[in-house]
Amino acid sequence: MPDPLPQHCPSPRELDDLELLAHGVLGLRGFEGPGGLVTLRVPTAVAAAAQDAGGLELVDPEGLPLARVDVTSTYDAGDAVGIAGPVTALAHHEFGPFRRLHLTPEQLAAAVGTDTLTVPVTAPLSKADLETIGARAGGSPVVLLALVGTGTPEGLSPEGLLRATLAGARELPRAEVVAVPLASRGDASADRELAGRVTAAYASGEVL
């Protein structure tokens, strides 16, 4: 049997990215090189071991193996080493609350069909927001994409955003809440680009 791969638990932002890569909603096969928006940084010793082994196993905070990264290149990333390469999922993410809401686009389509109104959500929906959504939906199913990744919810925790979005969904005739762990890059332009990719992957109709 081949030797086991070295293991590494990514940062919260990288774990968010890993789930989105596994769901196929970023338009990427794996982590990018320097200058990319979806990157992975590891300690120098881990990078050296991964290069020798040809791959790296990424685990969640409880040690569950989530994915394998085939190391195609490395690069200097300050006090760490960046690793680029395709990702192969090994298991579903199970760490954290509200896991039942972390659907893939395929699971969402099976649940609500097509011709939906998709609404990205980063803050609690106001009464006016809900009225606008209801009017635009015109009876079509509404998909509320709660963007709960690291640093993205505005003024509350990811769990708080999900609770608020679920409460809003109950005020609409036909609404499905999907938790999407889209993490902020701290750069408005980068955040808009990635949000656009993710929303397009889930939307099967109009986007509000």
C-alpha positions as CSV (number, residue, x, y, z in Angstrom):
1,M,0.0,0.0,0.0
2,P,1.2,3.6,-0.7
3,D,2.3,5.6,2.3
4,P,-0.4,7.9,3.7
5,L,-0.4,11.5,2.6
6,P,0.5,14.2,5.0
7,Q,-2.5,15.9,6.6
8,H,-3.4,19.6,7.1
9,C,-6.4,21.4,8.6
10,P,-6.9,24.5,6.5
11,S,-7.9,27.9,7.8
12,P,-11.7,28.8,8.1
13,R,-11.5,30.7,4.8
14,E,-9.8,27.8,3.1
15,L,-12.3,25.3,4.5
16,D,-15.1,27.4,3.0
17,D,-13.3,27.5,-0.4
18,L,-12.8,23.7,-0.2
19,E,-16.5,23.1,0.2
20,L,-17.3,25.4,-2.7
21,L,-14.7,23.6,-4.9
22,A,-16.3,20.2,-3.9
23,H,-19.7,21.6,-4.9
24,G,-18.3,22.7,-8.2
25,V,-19.6,26.3,-7.9
26,L,-16.4,28.3,-8.4
27,G,-15.5,27.3,-12.0
28,L,-12.3,25.7,-10.8
29,R,-10.9,22.2,-10.3
30,G,-8.7,23.1,-7.4
31,F,-6.6,25.7,-5.6
32,E,-5.0,28.4,-7.7
33,G,-1.5,29.7,-7.8
34,P,-0.2,33.1,-6.8
35,G,-2.6,35.9,-7.8
36,G,-5.6,33.6,-7.8
37,L,-8.6,34.2,-5.6
38,V,-8.9,30.6,-4.3
39,T,-5.6,29.7,-2.7
40,L,-4.2,27.3,0.0
41,R,-1.3,28.2,2.3
42,V,0.4,25.6,4.5
43,P,3.5,25.6,6.8
44,T,6.8,25.0,5.1
45,A,7.3,21.5,6.6
46,V,3.8,20.4,5.4
47,A,4.5,21.8,1.9
48,A,7.8,19.8,1.7
49,A,6.1,16.6,2.9
50,A,3.3,17.1,0.4
51,Q,5.7,17.7,-2.5
52,D,7.6,14.5,-1.6
53,A,4.3,12.5,-1.4
54,G,2.7,14.2,-4.4
55,G,-0.3,15.2,-2.5
56,L,-1.9,16.5,0.7
57,E,-4.9,15.4,2.6
58,L,-7.1,18.2,4.0
59,V,-9.0,17.5,7.2
60,D,-11.7,19.3,9.1
61,P,-11.1,20.6,12.7
62,E,-12.2,17.2,14.0
63,G,-9.7,15.3,11.9
64,L,-12.1,14.0,9.2
65,P,-10.4,13.7,5.8
66,L,-12.3,15.9,3.4
67,A,-10.2,16.1,0.2
68,R,-7.0,15.3,-1.5
69,V,-5.0,18.0,-3.2
70,D,-2.6,16.8,-5.9
71,V,0.4,19.2,-5.7
72,T,1.1,20.6,-9.1
73,S,3.2,23.6,-7.9
74,T,4.2,25.5,-4.9
75,Y,5.0,29.2,-4.3
76,D,6.3,31.5,-1.7
77,A,3.4,32.9,0.4
78,G,5.2,35.0,3.1
79,D,5.6,33.0,6.2
80,A,4.0,30.0,4.6
81,V,4.0,28.1,1.3
82,G,1.2,28.2,-1.3
83,I,0.1,24.9,-2.8
84,A,-1.7,24.8,-6.2
85,G,-3.4,21.7,-7.7
86,P,-6.7,19.9,-8.3
87,V,-8.9,18.8,-5.5
88,T,-10.6,15.4,-5.1
89,A,-13.4,15.3,-2.5
90,L,-13.1,12.4,0.0
91,A,-16.1,13.1,2.2
92,H,-18.9,15.6,2.7
93,H,-18.3,18.4,5.1
94,E,-20.0,17.6,8.4
95,F,-18.4,20.2,10.8
96,G,-20.6,23.0,12.0
97,P,-24.3,23.8,12.4
98,F,-27.1,23.8,9.8
99,R,-25.4,21.3,7.6
100,R,-28.7,20.2,6.1
101,L,-28.8,23.6,4.4
102,H,-25.5,23.2,2.6
103,L,-26.9,21.9,-0.7
104,T,-25.2,21.5,-4.0
105,P,-26.7,23.1,-7.1
106,E,-27.9,19.6,-8.2
107,Q,-29.6,19.0,-4.8
108,L,-31.2,22.4,-4.9
109,A,-32.6,21.8,-8.4
110,A,-34.0,18.4,-7.3
111,A,-35.8,20.2,-4.4
112,V,-37.3,23.2,-6.1
113,G,-37.0,22.7,-9.9
114,T,-36.1,25.4,-12.3
115,D,-37.3,28.9,-13.1
116,T,-36.6,30.2,-9.7
117,L,-35.9,33.7,-8.3
118,T,-32.4,33.6,-6.7
119,V,-31.5,36.1,-4.0
120,P,-28.0,36.3,-2.5
121,V,-28.4,37.3,1.2
122,T,-25.6,38.7,3.5
123,A,-27.8,40.5,6.1
124,P,-31.3,40.0,7.6
125,L,-34.1,40.7,5.1
126,S,-36.3,43.6,6.0
127,K,-40.1,43.7,5.5
128,A,-39.5,45.9,2.4
129,D,-37.0,43.3,1.0
130,L,-39.5,40.5,1.5
131,E,-42.2,42.5,-0.2
132,T,-39.9,43.2,-3.2
133,I,-38.9,39.5,-3.4
134,G,-42.5,38.3,-3.2
135,A,-43.5,40.7,-6.0
136,R,-40.6,39.8,-8.3
137,A,-41.1,36.1,-7.8
138,G,-44.7,36.2,-9.0
139,G,-45.4,32.7,-7.6
140,S,-42.1,31.1,-8.7
141,P,-40.0,29.4,-6.1
142,V,-37.5,31.7,-4.3
143,V,-34.0,30.6,-3.5
144,L,-32.4,32.6,-0.7
145,L,-28.6,32.1,-0.9
146,A,-27.3,32.8,2.6
147,L,-23.7,33.7,2.0
148,V,-22.3,32.4,5.4
149,G,-18.6,32.1,4.6
150,T,-15.9,33.6,6.8
151,G,-16.2,37.4,7.0
152,T,-19.2,37.7,4.6
153,P,-22.3,38.1,6.8
154,E,-22.9,41.7,7.7
155,G,-23.1,42.5,11.4
156,L,-23.9,39.0,12.6
157,S,-22.5,35.5,12.8
158,P,-23.0,32.9,10.0
159,E,-25.5,31.1,12.3
160,G,-27.3,34.3,13.0
161,L,-27.6,35.0,9.3
162,L,-29.0,31.6,8.6
163,R,-31.6,32.0,11.4
164,A,-32.6,35.4,10.1
165,T,-32.9,34.0,6.5
166,L,-35.0,31.1,7.6
167,A,-37.3,33.5,9.4
168,G,-37.6,35.6,6.2
169,A,-38.3,32.4,4.2
170,R,-41.3,31.7,6.4
171,E,-42.8,35.0,5.2
172,L,-42.7,34.0,1.6
173,P,-45.1,31.5,-0.1
174,R,-42.4,29.3,-1.7
175,A,-38.8,29.7,-0.5
176,E,-35.8,27.5,0.0
177,V,-32.8,28.6,2.1
178,V,-29.3,27.4,0.9
179,A,-26.2,28.0,3.0
180,V,-23.3,28.9,0.8
181,P,-19.9,29.3,2.6
182,L,-18.6,32.1,0.4
183,A,-15.7,33.7,2.4
184,S,-14.7,37.3,2.0
185,R,-11.3,38.2,0.5
186,G,-11.4,41.6,2.1
187,D,-11.5,43.1,-1.4
188,A,-14.8,44.3,-2.8
189,S,-13.9,43.5,-6.4
190,A,-12.8,40.0,-5.6
191,D,-15.8,39.4,-3.4
192,R,-18.2,40.5,-6.2
193,E,-16.5,38.3,-8.7
194,L,-16.7,35.2,-6.6
195,A,-20.3,36.0,-5.5
196,G,-21.2,36.2,-9.2
197,R,-19.7,32.8,-9.9
198,V,-21.5,31.2,-7.0
199,T,-24.8,32.8,-7.7
200,A,-24.7,31.8,-11.3
201,A,-24.0,28.2,-10.3
202,Y,-27.1,28.0,-8.2
203,A,-29.5,30.2,-10.2
204,S,-31.9,28.6,-12.7
205,G,-33.8,31.8,-13.5
206,E,-33.8,35.4,-12.5
207,V,-31.3,36.8,-9.9
208,L,-32.4,39.7,-7.7
